[in-house]
Amino acid sequence: MTEQDGNWDFHLRTLSNSARDSNTANDPASDPALLQSVKKLHEICVAENSEDLVARVYPQINKIFQRAAASLSHSRTSNGLLLLAILQFYLDFGEVVLHDADPSLRIFFRSCLSREFADPVVAGATLEFLIVNRKKFTSSFLNLLPQFFPLLLKLVAWHGERLGKLFLKVLPGLISSGSFLPLFISLVDLPILVVALEKVEKSSGPLIGTGIASIQQNTAPKMLLALMDEAYTGSTIEDGAGDSESEDNSAIDVDSPLFLELLKDENDGLAERHWTSPGMAALLQAAVNSPYSDRLKQALILAPPLLDVYFSIALHEVNESLMCALIPLLMSRYSTIFPDKNFSHEVHKRILEFMLSAFQHSPNFIALLKKPIIDRVGEAYDSPEKTELALQLCWAIGEHGGGGGSHKDEARELFESLELLLYENLSTSRLGLRQDVSRSSNEEAYSKSSQSRLLCFVVTAIAKLATHHRELLPRARVSLGKVARSQISDARVWTRARDFLGLMNDPAICSSILGPSRPSQGTMRKAGSINWNEGSRKMIAHVPFYLLGELEGAPFHDFSFSDIIPRR
């Protein structure tokens, strides 16, 4: 180290002198030379790979970290970069000096990043720090990042596309068994987080410093008094949203429980309380009625790609119990999304794609989630969003046979829910025989079209479910017969019911077309059934329809039917 002796002594002396300097003793970050000395000493230790050098510099660096951490509450200088440089030293040489970096990392997140997340330099350096050390976090600090994912989401919410690519690399490290479900809520609510942060900035000043931290701290006594009042008088804790006044007429206080939930820094479990709060409606109404800020526009663009990463991990890396628990949450949040048309479309599309992929991966989920599925099918006419969700659930029920051949009781209950939805349409003539005078002609036409589409899916699901579970065939014939003889204005519905009744008269063809797309677990594919999964590879998916079309002459193909129909 002869060539670097001078530099080593100089930088080590800089660290030692900072403790005796009255100007920097209580605020180490105020001396920019200190950061450069810490980085340089770290580089020398890495280059020399000397445990002796590490042992010599560690006490000085550790003292600086403790002083910097103690000064965070009153420092007017950004401490983020200095603390990150010291944390990198801890992670690289912690085993050499027997230093557990976990408490130091928690101090950084709780006391520093919570105050400086709005600083673009600190935010970018934090994400780069997490990316560089992601292997160490996943091996030695597995639950640390999942605990602080709400705080890390503020980085991408506030800085938008500038940090979007970096955050995509960090996102997988935020997922654990404890954060998996709450993280979905936070990703979907990313635009709402932006609205909340911007309101805090407007009400309390710049977010760099102690803005949000002071709000959280000052609200604690208020919440304690409110809890005491509730205990002794029986009155409930209000959200503070009904009687407050503000310049933007959003009718909500920044120190209300709603904002404390949105602006929290640590994961405290699954919390849906804020969606039932009256303040949420006021907040969303104010955001939609005002011109979108640049941050909000960027959040609306960033959230869907973040959900892509989340759902990809959920499908390929998360255990089935967590995946199954996520699906009811998706159903409940499907109609409660930030009310922007393009954003809602993108999020809805991803939610449905994941749900259908999950059912394809584990068809037994349909049986396990029978109750929430039946509830959502029963809400089919509450809103266009719920209509689309019910439609896709109907398709999944039919496609996967209500969970498979081993779930006959669940399949029967699902069949009854489809049957009920079908009979409700027939009895109330929802598809056009009764007009809603409050709607315009365009709205009425759209409603008829969407309801016709839903009923087509219900008819198909009933036919497919009965083909999976043949004990349901008599009831299916009765249901489809009523539709075929009904006076429904849309011919697509009763024509489809009539076609399915015709198919049911030929069980072999009916099983091939409406039967399982793949054999249930533990069962063999029946002879004579078509392997539809091989259709795209062998290009034979048109064969059954050629036969059904009763075309004369030999079909134009050069393969043998033994290629697609298994032998006995």
N, C-alpha and C positions, 0 to 999 in steps of 0.2 A: 504493500500500500504506500510505498515511498513517494510516488508521484502525487498521491492525494492526501498526504499527511497534513499539508498546510490547509487544505479545504476542510478536512475533518476537524482539525483543532479550531478553526475559525467558526464553523457552524456549531460545534459543540459548545464553544464559548458563548455564542449568541443565545443558545438555549439557557445556559447558566445565568447569563447577565439579565435575562428577561425577568427573572424572579426578584432581582434586586432593584430593578427600575420601577420607581414609584408610578410612572405613567402607564406601564403595561402590566404591573403585577396583578392588578385586579381586572384587567381586560386584555388578555394576551393577544387576541385577534386584532387589536388596534395597531400592532406592529407588523407590517407586511413582510418584513425580513424574517420573521419567525416561521411563517409558512414555507418560505423558500429553504430555510435551514432544515426544517423537518423533512421536506421532500429530498433534499440533497443527502442528508444522513441516511435516509432509507435507501436511496439508490446505491450508496457506497456499501451498505450492509448486504444488499442483494448481490452486487458485483463481487465483493470479496468473499461472500459466503462464510463469514467468520462469526462463530458464536460469541467470541470474546468481544468483538465490536458491538454486537447486539446487546450484550449484557452491560456494556459501558454506557450506551446511549439510552437504554430503556428507562432508567430512573428519571432522567431529565424529561423525556417525552411524556412519561406518565404524570409527572407533576404538572406539566403544561395542560394536559387533558383535564386534570382535576380542577385547575384554576379556571380554565375556559368554561367547563361545565357549571362551576359555581357562579360565573358572571353572566350566564345566559339571561337571567331574569331582568337584569338592569343594563346589559351591554347595548350600546348603540351601533356596534360594529357587527357585521356578519361573521359568525363563527363557523358556518357550515364547512367551508373549504379546509380550514385548519383541522377541525374534528375529523373530517373524512380522511385527510392525510395521516393522522395519528391512528385512526381505525384500520387503515390499510397496513400500517406497521404492526398493529396487534394481530391482524389476521395472518400476516406472513411469518411472524416470529413469535406468536403466542406460545407455541409448544417449547420454544427455546427458553423463554423466560418464565414459563408456567403462568401465563396470564390468560384468564378466561375472558374472551371478548364479549360474551353475551350481555353482561350488565352495561358495558360501555356502549354497545349498539343500542340498547334500549334507552339509555340516556340521550343518545343522539336523536332517535326518533321522537321521544316524548318531549324533550326540552328544547331541541334545536330545530329539527325539520318542521315541527308543528308551528314554529314561529317564522320560518324562512322558506316555506314551500313556494311562496309567491315570487321569490328571487329566481330569475331564470338561470343564473349561473349555478346557484346551489342545487336547483332542481335537476338541471342537466348533469351536473357532476355526481349527484346521488344515484341517478339511473345508470350512469356509466360505471359507478362503483359496484352497484348490484350486479350488473352484467359481467364484469370482470371476475367477480367473486361468487358467481351463482353456484358453482360446484361446492364451494365451502359452505354456502348457506344451506344447500340441500342435504349435505352430509352432517354438518355440525350444528346448524341452527335451523332445524327443519320447520319449527312452528313460529319462528320470529316474523318472517315476512307475511304469512297468513294472518298473524295477529294485527299487523299494522297496515293491512291492505286499504282501509278507508283513507288513511293519511296519504298513501302512495297514489291513490286515485285522484287526490287533489292536484297532484303534479300535472297529470295529463288533462284534467278538467280545466285548470287555470292557464296552462301554456299551450294546449291544443296540439295542432299538427306539428309544431316545432319539436315536440317530444314524443309524438305518436309512434314512430318507428322504434325508438328506444323502449317505450313502454310495452310494445308488443313482445319484445324479447324478455321483459321482466315478468309479464303476466303469468306464465306457467308456474313460476316460483311462488305465486300468491295462493295457489290452490292446495288445500289440504282437506282432511275430513271435516275439520271444524269451520273452515271458511267457504267450503264449496257452495252451499246454498245461499248464505248471505252475499257472497260475491256476485252471484247472478243478479240479485236485487240491485246491488250498487252499480253494476254495469248498465242495466236497463235504465236506471235513474241518473245516469251521468249528466244528461242535459239539465235535470232538476238540481243537481249539485252545483252546476255552473250558475244557475239562476240564484241559488242561495248564497253562493260566494260573492256574486256581484251585488247582491242586496246588502250583505255585510260590509262590503267595501264602500257602498254609497252611504250607509248609515253610520259606520264607525271609522271610516278612513282607510288608508292603505293596509293591505293584509300583511305586508312585510313587518314583522315585529311581534307585538303582543295582542293584535286585534282579536282574533278568534279565541286565543287562550284566555284573554281577560273576560270575554263574554261567557265562556264556559265556567270560569272561576267565580265570577260575580253572580252567576245564576244559581249556584249551589245553595246559598242561604235562602233565596226565594223559593226554590223547590222544597227545601226542608220545612219552611214555614207553611207552604201549601200542603205538604203531607201531614203536618201537625193539625192544620185546620180541617183537613178531610177526616182525620182520626177522631177529633173531638166534636165536630159539628155535623159530620156526615156529608158536607158539601164536596163536590168533585173538583178535581184539578182541571182548570180550564187551559186551553191551548194558548190563550192570549191572542187569539186571532179575531175575536168578534168585535172588540171595542177599541182596538188601537187604530191610530191614524198615521198615515205616512204620505209623503209627497206623491208616490206612484200609485196610491190607492190600492195597494196589494193587501191591505188589511191584515197584516201579520207582523209581529215583533221579532227582531233578530235574536232575542233571548227566550223565545218560546220553546216548549219541548219539541215542536216540529223542527226548528232549526238546530237544536242540540242533537237531534237524531241524524239529521242530514250532514252535519258538520263534525261528527265524531271522528276521532283519530284512530280508535282501536276497534277491533271486531268484538262485539259483545253478544254475538248470536243472532238468530233470525228475528228481525223486528219489522212487523208490518203496520205498526200503530199509526205511523204518519199518513198512510193512505186513507185511513178512516177519519182523519182530522179535518174539520171545516177549513183550517188554514191551507190545506193542500189545494182545495178547489180555488181559493182566492189567489194562491201563488201561481197556479197554472193559468188562470184566467188573465192575470196581469201580464204574464210572460207572453201569452199568445196574442194579446191585444196590442202589445208594444212591438216596435221593430226589433228584430233579432240582433243581438250583439254579435261581433265577430267570434267571440269565444263560444257563444251558444251555437252558432252555425257550424263551427268546427267540431263541437261535441256531438252534434247530430250526425256528422259524417264519420266520426271516429268510433262511436259506440258499436255499430254493426260489425266492423272488422274485429273489434275486441271480442264480441260475442262469437264470431267464427272460431277464434282461437279457443275460447272457453268451451264451446260445444264439441270441438274436435278432441280436446283433452277428455271431456266427459264421456265421449263414445269409446275412446281407445285406452284410457288409462285409469278411469275411475271404476270402483267396484260396483256391482249391480245394485246393491242396497242403496247407495247414494244416488245412482242414476234413477232408480225407481222413485226415490223420495223427491227428486227434482221435478218429475212430470206433473204432479198435482200443483206444484208451485208455478210451473209454466202455465197451466190452465187458469189459475187464479189471476195471474198477471197479464194474461193475453189481452184483456180489455181495459187494463189500467196502465197505459203507457203515455208518455209525453205526447200531447195531441198535435203532432205535426204529421201531415199526410205522408210525405216521403219517408220520414223516420219510422212511422208506424208500419208502413208497408214493408220496409226492410227488416224490422224486428219481427213482425208477424211471420214473414217468410222463413226466417231462420228458426223461430220457435217450432213451426210446423214441420220443417225439414228434420229437426232434431227429434221431435216426438215420433215421427214416422220411422226414422232410422232406429230409434230405441226399441220400438215395437217390432221392427224387423229383426233386430239383434236378439231380443228376448220377448217372444210373443206372449209368454206367461204374465208379463206386466199387465196385459189387458185384463186378465182374471184377477190379479192382485189389486188393481186399481179400479175394480168394478164400480165402487160407490162414487168416487169423483167423476168417473166417466159418465155414469148414468145421470148425475147431477148436471153436468155440462150439456149433455144431450137434451135434458129437460129445459135448458135455458136457450134453446136454439133461436127463439124469436124475440129475445130481449134486445138485441142490437145486431147490426151487420157483422161486427167482430165475432160475437158469440155464435152467429149463424155459420160463419166460416169454420170456426173451431169445431162445432157440432158436426158439420159436414165431414171434416177430415177424421174425426173420431168414428163416425159411422163407417167410413171406408176402412179404417183399421180394424174395427170389430169384424166386418165381413171378411176382409183379406186374411186375417189370422185366426179365424174361427173362434172368436171369443176367448182366445188364450190357448187353444189346442184341444185335442181330443180328450185329454185327461181332466178337463175343467167343464164337465157337463152342467153342473149346477150353476156356475157363473155364466156359462153360455146361455142357459135358459133365462136367467134374470136380464142379461143384456138383450136377448131377443124380445123379452116382454117390454123393455124400455123403447125399443125400436117400434114394436107393435103399437104401443101407446102413442108415440109421436105420429105414426101413420094414421091411426084412427082419429086423433085430434084434428088432423088436416081434413079428413073426410067429413067429420061432423060439423066443423065450423066453416068449411069451404074457404080456407085461407088463400087458395090460389086464384082468387079473382071473382068468386061468386058473391063476395061481400066487399064493397068498396069502402075505403077510408076517406071521407070527404075532406079531412084536414090535410091530406097530402096533395101535392101537385101531380100532374099526369106523369112526369118523368120519375118522380119518387115512387109512384104507384107501379109503374112499369118495372122499375128496378126491383121493387119488393117482390112482385110476381115472379120475376126471373130468378132471383136468388132462392125463393121458396120452392120453385119448381126444381131447381138444381139440387137443393137439399133433399127433396122428396125422391128424386131419382136415385140419389145415393142411399137413402133409407131402403127403398125397394130392392136395390142391388144387395145391400148388406143383409137384408132378410133372406134373400134367395141364397146367398153364399153361406150364411150361417147355418141354414137348414141343410145345405149340401155337406157341410162339415159334420153336422150332428143330425143324423137322419131321423132321429126321434122327433125333431121339430118340423119335419116335412108336412104333416097334415095341417098344422097351424099356419105354416107358410103359404100353403095352397089357399087356405081360407082368406088370409090377409091379401095376397096378391089378386085373388079373384074379386074381392071387393073393390080394389083399385081399378082393375081392368073393366069392371062394370060401372064405375063411377062416372059422374058428369064433370070431371076435372077439365078445365078449359085447355090446359097444356097437354097436347097429345103425346108429348115425349114421355110423360109419366105413365099414363095407362098403356101406351104401346110397349114400354119396357116391361111392365108387369105382365102383360099378355105374352111377350116373348119368353120371359122366364118360366111362366106356366107351361109353355110348349116345351121348353128344354127339360123341365122336370118329368115329362112323360117319357123321356129317353134317358134313363139314369146314367148310361155309359158316357154319352156326350156331355150331359150335365156335369158329371164329376170331373170330366176333362177340362171343361171351360170354367166352371164355378168352384171347383174343388180347391184344396190347398195348393198353393204355389210351390210348397215344399213339404215333405212328409213331416209329421209331428215327431218330436223327440222319442226315440225308442220304437218307431214303427217303420215298416218298409213301404216303399211306393207301390201302389196297387198296379197290377198289370193293366195295360191299356190306357193309363193316364199319361198325359204329355208333360215332359219336363220343361216348363216354361222358362226356367232360368237359363236354359241352353238355346233359347230362341234367337238371341242376337248373335250368338257365335255360329250357329248352324244355319241361320236364316230360314227357319221353317215355321215361324209363328203364324203364317198365313194359311197353313194346311187345313186346320179344322174349319176355318171360315170358307175355304174353297169347297169343302164337303157340305157344309151347311147351306151354301148358296145353291146347291143342286146344279152346279155347272156340268154340262155334258162334255164328254171327251176326257182324254188323259190330261192331268195337270202338267204344267210345264216345269218339271223338276228332274234332276238327274241323281236322286238319292233313293235309298230304300227306306221303307217305313220302319224297318228294323233298327235304323239309326236313331229313331226318335221314340219308338214305342218299345219299352223294355219287354224282353221275353219272360215267359213264366219260368 
